[in-house]
């Protein structure tokens, strides 16, 4: 700094020199983006000590300037027995030193290495320190100052950011005091190798309202208006049930980049995802950091800080909506260029909560984190649970345990009979539970199937009641007009006929009609279900088409199984097509030659990461609206009759959406 800058700006609070300067040159010679705008951050030095001495030398200047501010007579509130301190009472000493004594060209010690000191720069010395400085406190300061810049190996700005990075070195007197970086290195290893869900190279594009990211190394694009996101509770809370607020005004936070690492702290974690106590404690020291042009925005990322409200949501809405703050480490990087509406508070602690910008910024991140919990992290958990269940089943753990018991009873004859009796009881109980599971699945399927059909039945019944009540009201005032009576009774008769027809179809679902298998033309059942869904399909503007081969498709099954299958397929297609713009279509191909039915729509289709779990119980891409039972029950019913259902591969696809193939060829 020159003497003029010190005199007119550095000691003059809130001057806009930095703000004005950034408009012509936003970075330093080393490529660091110039921070700050308000011109008051320098006064934070007085939080450290009461005496501040600044030595500075500008480029190509033959002298250095020294300025001293001594407030050692004042307490922490800048008050003495004579009263409070005001700015115009502060006395400063500014003098030139020629030739320069401190800032001169030459080699200087910098930690464990030697660097070349340039003949320009600034040195600030703070003395008469506030409080006691122990080694523990210095270590905490070192760690905190080091976190001013990104602690992550993979920084969003890449090589440019590394060139602009600064180092932190601490001396005690003239002795270099090294602080270990082992924990930092260990954290990097945990992030890279031990997080089940690694979200890297992520970016939010405000113009497109979409995310681009890599999940465990696999690139993915997802719109903020994707049905899997719009179904989230947190999305609806922030942007409306169908994203109305987002469609109306978009977001005002700007585009930004991010990376997240989600860990598994449960006892069920296996292999490289299993963490010991020290690993967990290290992870818990970090949260989601916010960096502006590579420089940290405090206090975001601190252990105690919940700036995204994740723990609040987990406590007030549902714990399963998000991965716990303790288990999530990451960063979000914003820039002055792309996020001008995200402004720091005057205290430089957090963002100003005014207007839509900060609100949108947090809402977008909350939505993304909720989606990550619901989709990739949930898939990981399902894989873990499935692996445990499969291990118990495949390795016959229960029977193995009984064998060990039987072997042990050889030395205890009195235990042989009780163990054998217990094994027999186990087999009986297992048979009973399997039957109960089948009945429960059937009843669940009936309930899911009836739900949508009941909507039109209720409308028809309300229509009948309205007409009947109208005729009764008119009868109280005298004889009814014959033509009007005939017209209303005709309408009532038609509505009751519709209700009877629908109920006959639904009765086929019940257990009493399910036992006997027979040859059923599949087209007959498809057309029945289409009639059941006639109202919802018409309201959604969905066109249903059929393709049939010369040879009719006949399945040796029951009406109940085929009805539940098709009711679930139509219900799923209806849900996913309702949010689609443009033409909406369902195509059912009935191939009697191959004994297969392909049921397809032109909706969003199955996500690649969901395909493996589509038939798992309680897995649903519908978010809170889905139960995750429809396809699971459909597969269970078909498999019990020796049939099969799967997601179509590329050669079997007939529409650019969800394509499911049902094979009615009995398994040999």
C-alpha positions as CSV (number, residue, x, y, z in Angstrom):
1,X,0.0,0.0,0.0
2,X,1.1,3.5,-0.7
3,X,0.9,6.2,2.1
4,X,-2.1,7.7,0.3
5,X,-4.0,4.4,0.4
6,X,-3.3,4.1,4.1
7,X,-4.3,7.6,4.9
8,X,-7.4,7.9,2.6
9,X,-8.7,4.4,2.7
10,X,-7.2,1.9,5.2
11,X,-7.8,4.1,8.3
12,X,-10.9,5.6,6.8
13,X,-13.8,3.1,7.4
14,X,-16.3,2.0,4.8
15,X,-14.6,3.6,1.7
16,X,-15.5,1.9,-1.6
17,X,-12.0,1.8,-3.0
18,X,-11.9,-2.1,-3.1
19,X,-15.4,-2.3,-4.6
20,X,-14.5,0.2,-7.3
21,X,-11.2,-1.4,-8.0
22,X,-12.8,-4.9,-8.5
23,X,-14.8,-3.5,-11.4
24,X,-11.6,-2.9,-13.4
25,X,-9.4,-5.8,-12.0
26,X,-11.1,-8.6,-10.0
27,X,-8.0,-10.6,-9.3
28,X,-4.5,-10.1,-7.8
29,X,-1.3,-10.9,-9.7
30,X,-1.4,-14.4,-8.3
31,X,-4.9,-15.0,-9.5
32,X,-6.7,-14.6,-6.2
33,X,-10.1,-13.1,-6.5
34,X,-10.3,-9.9,-4.4
35,X,-12.6,-10.4,-1.5
36,X,-14.6,-7.8,0.5
37,X,-16.5,-4.7,-0.4
38,X,-17.4,-2.7,2.7
39,X,-14.1,-1.6,4.0
40,X,-14.6,-2.5,7.7
41,X,-13.1,-6.0,8.0
42,X,-9.7,-4.6,9.0
43,X,-11.1,-3.5,12.4
44,X,-11.3,-7.2,13.3
45,X,-7.6,-6.9,14.1
46,X,-8.6,-5.3,17.4
47,X,-10.3,-8.5,18.4
48,X,-6.8,-10.0,18.6
49,X,-4.9,-7.3,20.4
50,X,-4.9,-3.6,21.4
51,X,-1.7,-2.5,19.4
52,X,-1.6,-2.9,15.6
53,X,1.5,-2.0,13.6
54,X,1.4,-2.1,9.8
55,X,4.5,-2.1,7.7
56,X,3.8,-1.9,3.9
57,X,5.7,-1.2,0.7
58,X,4.2,-0.7,-2.7
59,X,5.7,-1.9,-6.0
60,X,8.7,0.1,-7.2
61,X,8.7,2.2,-4.0
62,X,12.1,3.2,-2.5
63,X,10.7,3.3,1.0
64,X,8.3,1.5,3.3
65,X,5.5,3.0,5.4
66,X,4.8,2.1,9.0
67,X,1.6,2.9,10.8
68,X,0.9,2.2,14.5
69,X,-2.4,2.2,16.3
70,X,-2.2,1.9,20.1
71,X,-5.4,1.4,22.0
72,X,-3.8,-0.4,25.0
73,X,-5.4,2.0,27.4
74,X,-8.9,0.8,26.5
75,X,-10.8,-2.3,27.6
76,X,-12.4,-4.8,25.3
77,X,-15.4,-2.5,24.8
78,X,-13.0,0.5,24.1
79,X,-14.0,2.3,27.3
80,X,-11.7,3.9,29.9
81,X,-12.5,5.8,33.1
82,X,-12.6,8.9,30.9
83,X,-15.4,7.5,28.7
84,X,-15.9,5.8,25.4
85,X,-13.6,5.9,22.4
86,X,-14.7,7.5,19.2
87,X,-13.0,7.2,15.8
88,X,-12.0,10.9,15.6
89,X,-10.1,10.5,18.9
90,X,-7.8,7.8,17.6
91,X,-4.3,9.0,17.1
92,X,-2.2,7.2,14.4
93,X,1.4,7.5,13.5
94,X,2.4,7.2,9.9
95,X,6.0,7.5,8.8
96,X,8.3,6.6,6.0
97,X,11.4,4.4,6.5
98,X,14.1,4.8,3.9
99,X,15.9,2.6,3.1
100,X,13.3,-0.2,3.9
101,X,14.2,-2.3,6.9
102,X,11.5,-5.1,6.8
103,X,10.2,-5.6,3.3
104,X,13.3,-6.1,1.2
105,X,14.3,-8.6,-1.5
106,X,16.1,-11.7,-0.3
107,X,15.8,-15.2,1.0
108,X,13.7,-15.8,4.1
109,X,12.8,-18.9,6.1
110,X,9.2,-20.1,5.5
111,X,8.4,-23.1,7.7
112,X,10.7,-25.9,6.8
113,X,11.8,-24.4,3.5
114,X,13.4,-21.2,2.1
115,X,11.5,-18.8,-0.2
116,X,12.5,-15.6,-1.9
117,X,11.0,-12.4,-0.4
118,X,9.9,-9.8,-2.9
119,X,10.5,-6.1,-2.4
120,X,6.8,-5.3,-1.9
121,X,4.1,-6.5,0.4
122,X,2.6,-5.9,3.8
123,X,3.5,-7.0,7.4
124,X,1.0,-6.7,10.2
125,X,2.0,-7.1,13.8
126,X,-0.6,-7.3,16.6
127,X,0.6,-7.1,20.2
128,X,-0.9,-6.6,23.7
129,X,-3.0,-9.7,22.8
130,X,-6.5,-10.2,24.2
131,X,-6.5,-13.4,26.3
132,X,-3.9,-16.2,26.7
133,X,-2.6,-18.1,23.8
134,X,-1.9,-21.8,24.6
135,X,-0.5,-24.3,22.1
136,X,-4.0,-25.8,21.9
137,X,-5.5,-22.5,21.0
138,X,-2.8,-21.8,18.4
139,X,-3.4,-25.3,16.9
140,X,-7.1,-24.4,16.6
141,X,-6.3,-21.1,15.0
142,X,-3.9,-22.9,12.6
143,X,-6.6,-25.3,11.6
144,X,-9.2,-22.6,11.2
145,X,-7.0,-20.3,9.1
146,X,-6.0,-23.3,7.0
147,X,-9.7,-23.9,6.3
148,X,-10.0,-20.4,4.8
149,X,-9.3,-22.1,1.5
150,X,-10.6,-25.4,0.3
151,X,-9.6,-28.5,2.3
152,X,-10.7,-30.8,-0.5
153,X,-8.2,-32.3,-2.9
154,X,-10.5,-31.9,-5.8
155,X,-11.1,-28.2,-5.9
156,X,-13.7,-27.0,-8.5
157,X,-11.3,-24.4,-9.9
158,X,-8.6,-27.0,-10.5
159,X,-5.0,-25.9,-11.2
160,X,-5.8,-22.2,-11.1
161,X,-7.1,-22.5,-7.6
162,X,-3.9,-24.3,-6.5
163,X,-1.7,-21.6,-7.9
164,X,-3.8,-19.0,-6.0
165,X,-3.6,-20.9,-2.8
166,X,-1.7,-19.6,0.2
167,X,0.2,-21.4,3.0
168,X,-0.1,-21.0,6.7
169,X,3.0,-21.2,8.8
170,X,3.3,-20.5,12.6
171,X,6.5,-19.4,14.5
172,X,7.0,-19.2,18.2
173,X,9.4,-16.4,18.5
174,X,12.0,-17.3,15.9
175,X,11.3,-21.0,16.1
176,X,9.1,-22.7,13.5
177,X,6.2,-24.6,15.1
178,X,5.0,-27.3,12.7
179,X,1.4,-28.6,13.0
180,X,0.5,-32.0,11.7
181,X,-1.4,-32.4,8.4
182,X,-1.9,-36.1,9.0
183,X,-5.6,-35.7,9.8
184,X,-6.1,-33.6,6.7
185,X,-4.5,-36.4,4.6
186,X,-6.6,-39.0,6.4
187,X,-9.8,-37.1,5.6
188,X,-8.8,-37.0,1.9
189,X,-8.5,-40.8,2.0
190,X,-11.8,-41.2,3.7
191,X,-13.5,-39.0,1.1
192,X,-12.0,-40.8,-1.8
193,X,-12.2,-44.4,-0.7
194,X,-14.7,-44.9,2.2
195,X,-17.8,-42.9,1.3
196,X,-20.6,-45.1,-0.2
197,X,-22.0,-42.1,-2.1
198,X,-19.4,-39.7,-3.7
199,X,-20.9,-36.8,-5.6
200,X,-18.2,-35.0,-7.5
201,X,-17.8,-32.4,-10.2
202,X,-21.3,-31.2,-9.5
203,X,-22.8,-28.1,-11.0
204,X,-26.2,-26.4,-10.8
205,X,-27.2,-24.5,-14.0
206,X,-29.7,-21.8,-13.1
207,X,-30.6,-21.2,-16.8
208,X,-31.5,-24.9,-17.3
209,X,-32.7,-25.4,-13.8
210,X,-30.8,-28.7,-13.7
211,X,-27.9,-30.5,-12.1
212,X,-24.9,-32.1,-13.7
213,X,-22.9,-34.4,-11.4
214,X,-20.9,-37.6,-11.1
215,X,-22.2,-40.1,-8.6
216,X,-19.5,-42.7,-7.7
217,X,-17.7,-41.8,-11.0
218,X,-20.8,-42.0,-13.2
219,X,-22.0,-38.9,-14.9
220,X,-25.6,-37.9,-14.6
221,X,-27.9,-35.0,-15.5
222,X,-31.1,-34.3,-13.6
223,X,-33.7,-31.5,-13.9
224,X,-34.9,-29.7,-10.9
225,X,-38.4,-30.4,-12.3
226,X,-37.7,-34.1,-12.6
227,X,-40.7,-36.1,-11.1
228,X,-38.2,-37.8,-8.7
229,X,-37.4,-34.4,-7.3
230,X,-40.7,-32.6,-7.5
231,X,-42.2,-35.4,-5.3
232,X,-39.9,-34.6,-2.4
233,X,-41.4,-32.9,0.6
234,X,-38.7,-30.3,0.8
235,X,-39.1,-29.4,-2.9
236,X,-42.8,-28.9,-2.5
237,X,-42.3,-26.8,0.7
238,X,-39.9,-24.4,-1.2
239,X,-41.2,-24.4,-4.7
240,X,-44.9,-25.5,-4.6
241,X,-46.6,-28.9,-5.1
242,X,-45.8,-29.1,-8.8
243,X,-43.0,-26.5,-8.8
244,X,-45.3,-23.6,-9.5
245,X,-42.9,-21.0,-7.9
246,X,-39.9,-22.4,-9.8
247,X,-41.8,-22.3,-13.1
248,X,-43.0,-18.7,-12.5
249,X,-39.7,-17.0,-11.5
250,X,-36.9,-19.6,-11.6
251,X,-34.2,-19.2,-9.0
252,X,-32.2,-16.0,-8.3
253,X,-29.1,-17.5,-6.6
254,X,-27.1,-18.1,-9.7
255,X,-25.2,-21.2,-10.9
256,X,-22.7,-22.9,-8.6
257,X,-20.6,-26.0,-8.2
258,X,-20.5,-28.6,-5.4
259,X,-19.2,-32.0,-4.2
260,X,-20.7,-34.1,-1.4
261,X,-19.5,-37.3,0.4
262,X,-22.0,-39.3,2.3
263,X,-20.9,-41.9,4.9
264,X,-22.5,-44.9,6.6
265,X,-22.1,-44.8,10.4
266,X,-24.3,-47.9,11.0
267,X,-23.2,-51.2,12.3
268,X,-24.3,-52.8,9.0
269,X,-21.6,-51.1,7.0
270,X,-19.2,-53.6,5.5
271,X,-15.9,-53.7,3.7
272,X,-14.4,-50.4,2.8
273,X,-17.4,-48.5,4.0
274,X,-17.0,-49.7,7.6
275,X,-15.6,-47.0,9.8
276,X,-13.9,-47.2,13.2
277,X,-14.4,-44.7,16.0
278,X,-11.5,-42.4,15.0
279,X,-12.8,-42.3,11.4
280,X,-16.2,-41.2,12.5
281,X,-14.9,-38.5,14.9
282,X,-12.8,-37.1,12.1
283,X,-15.7,-37.0,9.7
284,X,-17.9,-35.3,12.4
285,X,-15.5,-32.4,12.6
286,X,-16.6,-31.3,9.1
287,X,-19.9,-30.4,7.5
288,X,-20.8,-28.8,4.1
289,X,-18.4,-25.8,3.5
290,X,-19.3,-22.8,1.5
291,X,-16.5,-21.1,-0.5
292,X,-16.7,-17.9,-2.5
293,X,-14.0,-17.9,-5.2
294,X,-12.1,-20.5,-3.2
295,X,-12.2,-18.5,0.1
296,X,-14.4,-19.9,2.9
297,X,-17.6,-18.1,4.0
298,X,-17.8,-18.5,7.7
299,X,-19.3,-20.2,9.8
300,X,-20.5,-22.7,7.1
301,X,-18.8,-26.0,7.6
302,X,-18.2,-25.7,11.3
303,X,-19.1,-28.7,13.4
304,X,-21.9,-26.8,15.2
305,X,-23.3,-25.1,12.2
306,X,-26.5,-26.3,10.4
307,X,-26.8,-23.6,7.8
308,X,-28.9,-25.7,5.4
309,X,-31.3,-26.7,8.2
310,X,-30.7,-30.5,7.6
311,X,-30.9,-31.5,11.3
312,X,-34.0,-29.3,11.7
313,X,-35.7,-31.0,8.8
314,X,-34.7,-34.4,10.2
315,X,-36.2,-33.5,13.6
316,X,-39.4,-31.8,12.4
317,X,-40.4,-33.6,9.2
318,X,-38.7,-37.0,8.9
319,X,-35.2,-38.3,9.7
320,X,-35.1,-40.4,6.6
321,X,-35.4,-37.3,4.3
322,X,-31.7,-36.5,4.7
323,X,-28.5,-38.1,5.5
324,X,-27.4,-36.7,8.9
325,X,-25.2,-33.7,9.0
326,X,-22.6,-35.7,10.9
327,X,-22.4,-38.2,8.0
328,X,-22.2,-35.6,5.2
329,X,-19.0,-33.7,4.2
330,X,-18.7,-31.5,1.2
331,X,-18.4,-28.1,-0.3
332,X,-20.4,-25.6,-2.4
333,X,-18.4,-23.1,-4.4
334,X,-19.9,-19.8,-5.5
335,X,-18.3,-16.8,-7.3
336,X,-18.7,-13.1,-7.3
337,X,-19.2,-13.3,-11.1
338,X,-22.0,-15.9,-11.1
339,X,-23.6,-15.3,-7.8
340,X,-23.8,-11.5,-7.3
341,X,-27.0,-11.7,-5.3
342,X,-25.4,-13.9,-2.6
343,X,-23.9,-11.3,-0.4
344,X,-22.0,-11.7,2.9
345,X,-23.2,-10.2,6.1
346,X,-21.3,-7.2,7.3
347,X,-19.7,-9.5,10.0
348,X,-18.6,-11.8,7.2
349,X,-20.4,-14.6,9.0
350,X,-23.0,-16.1,6.6
351,X,-25.1,-14.8,3.8
352,X,-27.6,-12.0,4.0
353,X,-31.1,-13.4,4.2
354,X,-32.8,-10.8,2.0
355,X,-34.7,-11.2,-1.2
356,X,-35.0,-14.6,-2.9
357,X,-31.4,-15.3,-3.7
358,X,-30.2,-16.8,-0.4
359,X,-33.6,-18.5,0.1
360,X,-33.4,-20.1,-3.3
361,X,-29.8,-21.1,-2.8
362,X,-30.5,-23.0,0.3
363,X,-33.7,-24.5,-1.1
364,X,-31.9,-25.8,-4.2
365,X,-29.2,-27.4,-2.0
366,X,-31.7,-28.9,0.4
367,X,-33.6,-30.4,-2.5
368,X,-30.5,-31.9,-4.0
369,X,-29.4,-33.4,-0.7
370,X,-32.9,-34.8,-0.1
371,X,-32.8,-36.4,-3.6
372,X,-29.3,-37.8,-2.9
373,X,-30.7,-39.4,0.2
374,X,-33.7,-40.8,-1.5
375,X,-32.0,-42.1,-4.6
376,X,-28.3,-43.1,-4.6
377,X,-28.0,-43.4,-0.8
378,X,-31.2,-45.3,-0.4
379,X,-30.0,-47.7,-3.2
380,X,-26.8,-48.2,-1.3
381,X,-28.8,-49.1,1.9
382,X,-31.1,-51.4,0.0
383,X,-28.0,-53.2,-1.4
384,X,-26.6,-53.6,2.1
385,X,-30.0,-54.9,3.5
386,X,-30.5,-57.2,0.5
387,X,-27.0,-58.6,0.8
388,X,-27.7,-59.4,4.5
389,X,-31.0,-61.1,3.7
390,X,-29.6,-63.0,0.7
391,X,-26.7,-64.2,2.9
392,X,-29.1,-65.6,5.5
393,X,-31.2,-67.3,2.8
394,X,-28.4,-68.6,0.6
395,X,-26.2,-69.9,3.4
396,X,-29.3,-71.3,5.2
397,X,-28.2,-69.7,8.4
398,X,-31.2,-70.8,10.5
399,X,-30.8,-74.5,9.4
400,X,-27.1,-74.2,9.9
401,X,-27.7,-73.0,13.5
402,X,-30.0,-76.0,14.1
403,X,-27.4,-78.4,12.8
404,X,-24.9,-77.0,15.3
405,X,-27.4,-77.5,18.0
406,X,-28.1,-81.1,17.0
407,X,-24.4,-81.8,16.9
408,X,-24.0,-80.3,20.4
409,X,-26.8,-82.5,21.7
410,X,-24.8,-85.7,21.2
411,X,-23.2,-85.1,24.6
412,X,-26.5,-84.1,26.1
413,X,-29.1,-86.7,25.2
414,X,-31.8,-84.9,27.1
415,X,-31.6,-82.0,24.5
416,X,-32.1,-84.2,21.4
417,X,-35.9,-84.3,21.5
418,X,-36.3,-80.5,22.4
419,X,-34.0,-79.5,19.6
420,X,-35.8,-81.7,17.0
421,X,-39.2,-80.4,18.2
422,X,-37.9,-76.8,17.9
423,X,-36.8,-77.5,14.3
424,X,-40.2,-79.0,13.4
425,X,-41.9,-75.9,14.9
426,X,-39.6,-73.6,12.9
427,X,-40.6,-75.4,9.7
428,X,-44.3,-75.2,10.6
429,X,-44.0,-71.5,11.4
430,X,-42.1,-70.8,8.2
431,X,-44.9,-72.4,6.2
432,X,-47.5,-70.4,8.1
433,X,-45.6,-67.1,7.6
434,X,-45.1,-67.8,3.8
435,X,-48.9,-68.3,3.5
436,X,-49.6,-65.1,5.5
437,X,-47.2,-63.2,3.3
438,X,-49.0,-64.3,0.2
439,X,-52.4,-63.3,1.7
440,X,-51.0,-60.0,2.8
441,X,-49.5,-59.3,-0.6
442,X,-52.8,-60.2,-2.2
443,X,-54.8,-57.9,0.0
444,X,-52.3,-55.1,-0.5
445,X,-52.6,-55.6,-4.2
446,X,-56.4,-55.5,-4.0
447,X,-56.2,-52.2,-2.1
448,X,-53.8,-50.6,-4.5
449,X,-55.9,-51.7,-7.5
450,X,-59.2,-50.5,-6.1
451,X,-58.0,-47.1,-5.1
452,X,-58.1,-45.4,-8.6
453,X,-61.2,-47.3,-9.8
454,X,-63.1,-46.1,-6.6
455,X,-62.7,-42.5,-7.7
456,X,-65.0,-42.9,-10.7
457,X,-67.4,-45.1,-8.7
458,X,-67.7,-42.3,-6.1
459,X,-68.4,-39.8,-8.8
460,X,-71.1,-42.0,-10.4
461,X,-72.7,-42.6,-7.0
462,X,-72.7,-38.8,-6.2
463,X,-74.3,-38.2,-9.5
464,X,-77.1,-40.7,-8.7
465,X,-77.7,-39.3,-5.2
466,X,-77.9,-35.7,-6.7
467,X,-80.6,-36.8,-9.2
468,X,-82.5,-38.8,-6.6
469,X,-82.5,-35.9,-4.1
470,X,-83.6,-33.5,-6.8
471,X,-86.5,-35.8,-7.7
472,X,-87.5,-36.1,-4.1
473,X,-87.4,-32.3,-3.6
474,X,-89.6,-31.8,-6.7
475,X,-92.1,-34.4,-5.6
476,X,-92.7,-32.5,-2.4
477,X,-94.2,-29.6,-4.5
478,X,-96.5,-31.7,-6.6
479,X,-96.6,-34.3,-9.4
480,X,-93.4,-34.8,-11.4
481,X,-93.3,-34.0,-15.1
482,X,-93.3,-37.3,-17.0
483,X,-90.6,-36.3,-19.5
484,X,-88.3,-34.9,-16.8
485,X,-88.8,-38.0,-14.7
486,X,-88.0,-40.3,-17.5
487,X,-84.9,-38.4,-18.4
488,X,-83.6,-38.4,-14.8
489,X,-84.4,-42.1,-14.2
490,X,-82.6,-42.9,-17.5
491,X,-79.5,-41.1,-16.2
492,X,-79.8,-42.9,-12.8
493,X,-80.2,-46.3,-14.6
494,X,-77.1,-45.6,-16.7
495,X,-75.0,-44.6,-13.7
496,X,-76.1,-47.6,-11.7
497,X,-75.3,-49.8,-14.7
498,X,-71.8,-48.3,-14.8
499,X,-71.3,-48.9,-11.1
500,X,-72.5,-52.6,-11.5
501,X,-70.1,-53.1,-14.3
502,X,-67.1,-51.7,-12.4
503,X,-68.0,-53.7,-9.3
504,X,-68.2,-56.9,-11.3
505,X,-64.7,-56.3,-12.6
506,X,-63.4,-55.5,-9.1
507,X,-65.0,-58.6,-7.6
508,X,-62.7,-60.6,-9.8
509,X,-59.8,-59.4,-7.6
510,X,-61.0,-61.1,-4.5
511,X,-59.7,-64.3,-3.0
512,X,-62.8,-66.4,-3.6
513,X,-62.4,-66.0,-7.4
514,X,-58.7,-66.4,-7.5
515,X,-58.1,-70.1,-7.0
516,X,-59.0,-71.7,-10.4
517,X,-56.7,-71.1,-13.4
518,X,-58.1,-71.0,-16.9
519,X,-57.2,-69.9,-20.4
520,X,-57.9,-66.1,-20.5
521,X,-57.5,-63.9,-23.6
522,X,-55.3,-61.1,-22.2
523,X,-56.9,-58.5,-24.5
524,X,-60.2,-58.9,-22.6
525,X,-58.6,-58.0,-19.3
526,X,-56.6,-55.1,-20.8
527,X,-59.8,-53.6,-22.2
528,X,-61.6,-54.1,-18.8
529,X,-58.8,-52.2,-17.0
530,X,-58.8,-49.5,-19.7
531,X,-62.6,-49.0,-19.0
532,X,-61.9,-48.8,-15.3
533,X,-59.4,-46.0,-16.0
534,X,-61.4,-44.3,-18.7
535,X,-62.1,-41.2,-16.6
536,X,-58.6,-40.6,-15.3
537,X,-57.1,-41.3,-18.7
538,X,-59.4,-38.9,-20.4
539,X,-58.8,-36.2,-17.8
540,X,-55.0,-36.6,-18.3
541,X,-55.3,-36.6,-22.1
542,X,-53.7,-40.0,-22.4
543,X,-54.3,-42.1,-25.6
544,X,-54.2,-45.9,-25.3
545,X,-53.3,-48.0,-28.3
546,X,-53.1,-51.7,-28.9
547,X,-51.0,-53.9,-31.2
548,X,-51.9,-57.5,-31.7
549,X,-50.5,-60.4,-33.6
550,X,-52.7,-62.7,-35.7
551,X,-52.3,-65.3,-33.0
552,X,-54.2,-64.1,-29.9
553,X,-52.3,-63.9,-26.6
554,X,-53.9,-66.3,-24.1
555,X,-52.6,-66.8,-20.6
556,X,-53.4,-69.8,-18.3
557,X,-54.0,-67.7,-15.2
558,X,-56.8,-66.1,-13.2
559,X,-58.8,-62.9,-13.6
560,X,-57.5,-61.6,-10.3
561,X,-53.8,-62.0,-11.2
562,X,-54.2,-60.4,-14.6
563,X,-56.4,-57.6,-13.2
564,X,-53.9,-56.7,-10.4
565,X,-51.0,-56.8,-12.9
566,X,-52.7,-54.4,-15.4
567,X,-54.2,-52.1,-12.8
568,X,-50.7,-51.5,-11.4
569,X,-49.3,-51.0,-14.9
570,X,-52.0,-48.5,-15.8
571,X,-51.8,-46.7,-12.4
572,X,-48.0,-46.2,-12.8
573,X,-48.3,-45.0,-16.4
574,X,-51.0,-42.6,-15.4
575,X,-48.8,-41.1,-12.7
576,X,-45.7,-40.6,-14.8
577,X,-47.6,-39.3,-17.8
578,X,-49.6,-36.6,-16.0
579,X,-46.5,-34.4,-15.6
580,X,-45.4,-34.8,-19.2
581,X,-45.7,-32.0,-21.7
582,X,-47.0,-32.7,-25.2
583,X,-48.4,-36.0,-26.5
584,X,-49.2,-38.7,-23.8
585,X,-49.5,-42.3,-24.9
586,X,-49.7,-45.9,-23.7
587,X,-49.0,-48.7,-26.1
588,X,-49.9,-52.3,-25.2
589,X,-48.4,-54.9,-27.6
590,X,-49.9,-58.4,-27.3
591,X,-47.7,-61.0,-29.0
592,X,-49.5,-64.4,-29.2
593,X,-46.6,-66.0,-31.1
594,X,-44.0,-65.2,-28.4
595,X,-46.6,-65.4,-25.5
596,X,-45.5,-61.9,-24.3
597,X,-47.2,-58.6,-23.5
598,X,-45.2,-55.3,-23.7
599,X,-46.7,-52.4,-21.7
600,X,-45.1,-49.1,-22.6
601,X,-45.6,-45.4,-22.2
602,X,-43.8,-42.3,-23.5
603,X,-43.1,-40.8,-20.0
604,X,-39.7,-40.3,-18.4
605,X,-39.0,-44.0,-18.1
606,X,-36.9,-45.8,-15.5
607,X,-33.7,-44.1,-14.4
608,X,-30.6,-46.3,-15.0
609,X,-29.8,-46.4,-11.3
610,X,-33.4,-47.4,-10.5
611,X,-33.7,-50.4,-12.8
612,X,-32.1,-52.9,-10.4
613,X,-34.6,-51.9,-7.7
614,X,-37.8,-51.4,-9.6
615,X,-39.4,-54.7,-8.3
616,X,-38.1,-54.4,-4.8
617,X,-40.7,-53.9,-2.0
618,X,-41.2,-50.3,-0.8
619,X,-38.9,-48.8,-3.5
620,X,-40.7,-46.0,-5.4
621,X,-39.6,-43.3,-7.8
622,X,-42.7,-41.3,-6.8
623,X,-41.2,-40.1,-3.5
624,X,-43.7,-39.5,-0.8
625,X,-46.6,-40.3,-3.1
626,X,-45.4,-43.8,-3.8
627,X,-45.7,-47.0,-1.7
628,X,-43.3,-49.1,-3.7
629,X,-45.6,-52.1,-3.7
630,X,-47.2,-52.2,-7.2
631,X,-44.5,-53.8,-9.3
632,X,-43.3,-55.9,-6.4
633,X,-46.8,-57.5,-6.0
634,X,-47.2,-57.9,-9.7
635,X,-43.9,-59.8,-9.9
636,X,-44.8,-62.0,-6.9
637,X,-48.2,-62.9,-8.4
638,X,-46.8,-63.7,-11.8
639,X,-43.9,-65.8,-10.4
640,X,-46.3,-67.9,-8.3
641,X,-47.9,-68.9,-11.6
642,X,-44.6,-69.5,-13.3
643,X,-44.7,-66.3,-15.4
644,X,-42.1,-63.4,-15.5
645,X,-42.0,-59.6,-15.7
646,X,-38.9,-57.5,-16.5
647,X,-37.9,-54.1,-17.7
648,X,-37.5,-54.2,-21.5
649,X,-34.0,-54.1,-22.9
650,X,-33.2,-51.9,-25.9
651,X,-34.3,-54.4,-28.5
652,X,-37.7,-54.9,-26.8
653,X,-38.5,-51.1,-26.3
654,X,-41.5,-49.8,-28.3
655,X,-42.0,-46.3,-26.8
656,X,-39.4,-43.8,-25.4
657,X,-40.5,-44.2,-21.8
658,X,-41.1,-47.1,-19.3
659,X,-41.3,-50.4,-21.1
660,X,-42.2,-53.6,-19.2
661,X,-42.4,-57.1,-20.7
662,X,-44.6,-59.9,-19.3
663,X,-43.8,-63.4,-20.4
664,X,-46.7,-65.9,-20.1
665,X,-44.5,-68.8,-21.1
666,X,-44.5,-71.1,-18.0
667,X,-41.2,-71.8,-16.5
668,X,-40.0,-75.4,-17.0
